[in-house]
Structure formats: structure tokens, C-alpha cells
Amino acid sequence: MLRGARVSDRTVELVLDEPAEPLAPFAAGAGPGRWVLDSKAKLLDTETAPDVPDAPYPGLVTLGATENGDLLLADLLHTGTLLLEGTADDVLAVGRAMALEAGTCGWTDHTKIMTVGLGTRLATLLPRGRVRPMPHVSAVVADLGALLLEVHQQADDAGTPEPLPWILICAGDVDTEQAWQLADAVSAARNLPIAIVLPANDATRNAFPTAEPIAAAPGTPVTLPQLSDDAVQLQRLTDEQYHQYVHALQVAEKPAEPATGTWQLAEPHDQTAAAPRPQPHPLLRVHTSGTEADSDPGSPYPALLASVSATAVPPAAQNTPAAETSAKAEAGDAGPEAGKAVDPGARLSAAGSGAGQDKPDAEDNNEVWQAPEIAVLGPLAVSGVTTSGHGPKVAALAALIHLRPGRSAEFLCTAMDPVNPWSTRTLQSRLSEIRSRLGAAPDGSPYLPRPTHGYRFHPDVTSDWQRFQHLATRGLADPDAGTADLENALYLLRGKPFEGRDFAWADAVQQEMISRIVDTAHTLAVRHTEGDHPDLDAARRAALRGLEIDETSEVLYRDWMNIEWGAGNTAGVRKAIARLHQVARTYDISLEPVTEQLIDLVLSDRPAPARTGRS
């Protein structure tokens, strides 16, 4: 059993709970129960390190540094309960530092870290997803009770893995009732790997009389006899450092901005040096006037720079009414991109990449609880889940639980990887990360409760697919006033469902989504062509939006051909037919008879039939 460690610029010293013979590559230290790393030992390299299956000391956290710069680490799972003495700001600074290190270091691979009073922004941005913010201690007690119940129910199952280490770091208020509830739960936990860090007050001192008190005030030396006789200065994370760190994480999660201006001339990353160039850079295909060519013979750059600056559209002007009007005017032949609606649903993906988070100087106590949302109508995104680390797998597991609620652990393990099913240990780690990322409802209930009859989310957790269904069904049910709902439903689309990902378990639901989207787009196109004043532009937008999701939908091609026929747009008609024939050849499919008949009709010299409203 490890108590802690001391790390210097010369060696590493382990402090054991009981004396024991040292194991290679360690040698006996200066006192009993102390091992020192042999300076000549061959250490693990990048090839052999992955052979270590699990993190050996998941509770190891740096407490601080000695006067000569040595780092003193303590195994929180061995120390049990620590009480931080000092002001609320001092306790917060020390607690933040502990939580940050425990949530990022490489030796706490499988760990559940619960926090109270440390804010929520950091937990959503950390790449490993171990930290799970809770609103109050009572919610922590409920989670620990659920863990104890789960362990008790699985006690007779020989194949059940050991529960993940459970660490609580609290900097918030703890009253007498909460302290005793927590103490009772910890007492019932017996030999489970549990560690607790609490602020010191009368309630916590009485509930945890054997806890180790630690002075959290800055500049106060702290001595822990069980680890070292040397005093250490506790590491801390001040408000300014915290805001800087959060801001850095937010910036790191933002997607890269596309190049603009002359930076567009930079070589693409797939174009290696001295490799044959398939074709000139598009921006280099400029036509200079005779004057420009004479002024700088053999050099395209003056004309190039003028061309780039003249044709570039400032980002701020791209979504203005004037820009939209210009875009409509340029869509004369009604191509696939004509009338493409601005996609407000893109806001959903920003939640998973750090966009929309609080500004760095915002205080955590001003944060508003908001239920998570799972976005599947486009690239998969989940509120609070980033695209780094295990983020993509965590998001996929969250989508699976949301779309297939009530499934067992065995089903989830197989569904996530049918060829090499996940181990129960891996599933537990990813489920723990989901709980950490999503957090808890204002009442303290976790958004992903522990399973009773399969895994399912809290009722407040929603998805853009649910919103789409709500809007579409409401719009379909109201032929007169439901058109706006159908429009809003299509605006939720950010691309094809699960775009860029292929999940075997999602095939059926993905096909259902596509079918419902096509139905919605078709209905909207039909409604916009009815009445005495049809809106053919809006009808075209609806049909083309649906074809972006399902390019093989013949009903939408028929809508498109009819719309262009009604508008007298011969070029648009031929473009729709050409695209349909191209898709048919690509997928080797035969067109339906009704589609063939319509093609013959719209290519004839007959005028389009007059539009009438509903009877």
C-alpha cells in the first residue's frame, strides 16, 4: 500500500504504508518503508508503457513543494479524509489544484472525481472527462449510496470488475446534516476505494474526527508526518490562474478558422514538397489586364492580390439581408445550392467544442443550469463533450443510450464495437465520463442515473431529433398554420444524420430519420406551391434541403422538376433531370414509372398546370 511519493530533480522516493522488500527498479531508502528509484534503472519507454493495464495509483495527487523544490505527492485513497483549514477562497484555490491534477494526470486513468463548489466550466473542458461537478453534498451522498447499492447487488457476480476509485473534492458549504450523511455513507463503504477532501468547519470536524487537517492559507508551511518531515507549500490555483486556464482550454477546443485573403495561397497539407502538382492553385488562375501584365511581366501577384481583395466577402457581411438578396439573385438556374437556408442548428455542435461557454472572467456562481442535448442531425455532438481524448466514443455511447434506452451493459459493450466488444471496465469508464460531462440536474439527480432496468437518461436530456419530431409532427397536423414548424424543423439539420460516423446500431434509426426528413421536405415543398400566390423559391429550398440529406429521393426530384416547370425555368428543369440521371447511374437504380412520366411531361412543350389551393 502506497502512502505517497517524493519527486525531485534527482530521484523518486516511494513512501509505503508498511516496510517491504523493494521491487525493481527501486532500492531500499533511508528509512523503513521507503523505496528509492535506482538511478541506473531502465525505465518504461513509449513502447512498453502501454503494457501496464491500469493506472497503478489512481489517488496520487501532488500536495505541494518543499523548500528545495521537491514535489510531495499523497495517495488520497490512503489518507482517507482531509480537512482544508482556511478562508473560503483559500480552500477553493487548493481544491481546484487538487481536482485539476487528479483530472488530467496519467496515473488516474480510471477514477471518478466528484466536485462541489469548484464550478462547472473546467469539468466540461478537461480532455479526460473524469471530473463530475455536483450541485451540493446531498447529491454526492445520493451518488455514493447508489454506488454502494450497485456493489452490493453485484457482490455474487464473479465477473464484475472492481468499482472505480471514488474521490470527492469539496470547497462548498457543508452543514451538519450533510456532513453526518456523508460520514455514514463512507462508513458503510468499508473497503471501497474512497477519498474525501472537505473544508474544515465544526460540522466536518465532528463527523470526521480522525481526518487529517491541512492549513490552506497561502504562505503557511504544512507538515504531514506520515509522508515527510519537511514542510511543504500547498499548490493552489488562484482565480486569475483558473480563468486563464479555462480560457486556454476554450481556445484549444475552437475549430480552426479557414484561411482568408493571401493566406489562401498556402500549400494544402496533402501537397508535399517536390511532389507533382495536379493543377495550379485556384487563386492563381487569374486573368490580368494588359496594363497589369505590362507593369509586372511574368508575375501574377499584383493582379492576384487585387482579385483576392476584390472578391472576398467580409465575414460580417455574409449573413446580412443584402447578402441573402444577392445570393437569391445569383440562383437563377436553381442549382443544388440555390436558396440554401442558413442553418441555425449549427449552434448544437458548438456546445461540444467549447463554443458558447462562459467568458474567462465570468464567475461560476452566475452559471445557469441547462439540460444537455444530443445532436445527431449532422455530425454527432453532445453538450459538454469535446472532440478530443475519448470524446467521440463518449458521444457515440451517449447517443446510443439516448436512442436505445433501457439496454443492458452487455448490449452496450457489443453495440459500441461488434468486432471487439468493450470490456465492462471500459464501459464503466466511458459511463463515468458521460456522468462527469453531463453533470446533474438542479435537484442533484444525475443526468445519467445508475441503471435499474437498463441504462437511460434523465427525462430532461433531449436531442435535436426529438425537437425535429416535435416540430414536424405539429406542422404536419396543422395544414394551415403549421408551415412555420416544418421550416423550423428543417433548419435543425446540420447535415446527414450521424454525418462522418458509421454505427451499426444506428442503421435503422438513421434510415427512419432520413425518411422523416424527406417527408417533411416534400410536404413543405407542396405547401409552398399551393394557393393563389405560391412561393416557388421557398418550395425549391425545401426540396433541395431534403436532397442534401437523401440524394436518391425520387419524390423530391419530382418536386424539384415540377417547381422549375411551374417557374418556366427550362435550365432548372434540365439541371434537375441531369442530376437525377447521374444519381441513378451512380447507384445503379431504375427510376420509378411516375418519375419517367414526369420527365417526359416537363420536357414536352406543354405549359405547367395552374396551381390551386386546398378545397
Buried (B, 14 or more C-beta within 10 A) or exposed (E): EBBBBBBEEEBBBBBBEEEEEBEEBBBBBEEEBBBBBBEEEEEEEEEEEEEEEEBEBBBBBBBBBBEEEBBBBBBBBBBBBBBBBBEEBBBBBBBBBBBBBBBEBEBBBBBBBBBBBBBBBBBBBBBBBBBBBBBBBBBBBBBBBBBBEBBEEEEEEEEBBEBBBBBBBBBBBBBEEBBBBBBBBBEEBEEBBBBBBBBBBEBBBEBBEEBBEBBBBBEBEBEBEEBBEBBBBBBBBBEEBBBEBBBEBBEEBEEEEEEEEEEEBEEEEEEEEEEEEEEEBEBEEBEBEEEBBEEEEEEBEBBBBEBBEEEEEEEEEEEEEEBBEEBEEEBEBBBEEBBBBEBEBBBBBBBBBBBEBBEBEBEBEEBEEEBBBBBBBBBBBBBBBBBBBBBBBBBBBBBBBBBBEEBEBEBBBBBBEEEEBBEBBBBBBBBBBBBBBBBBBEEBBBBBBBBEEBBBBBEBBBBBBBBBBBBBBBBBEEEEEBBEBBBBBBBBBBBBBBBEBEBEBBEEBBEBBBEBBBBBBBBBBBBBBBEEEBBBBBBBBBBBBBBBBBBBBBBBBBBBBBBBBBBEBEEBBBBBBEBBEEBBEEEEEEBEEEBEEBBEBBBEEEEBEEBEEEE
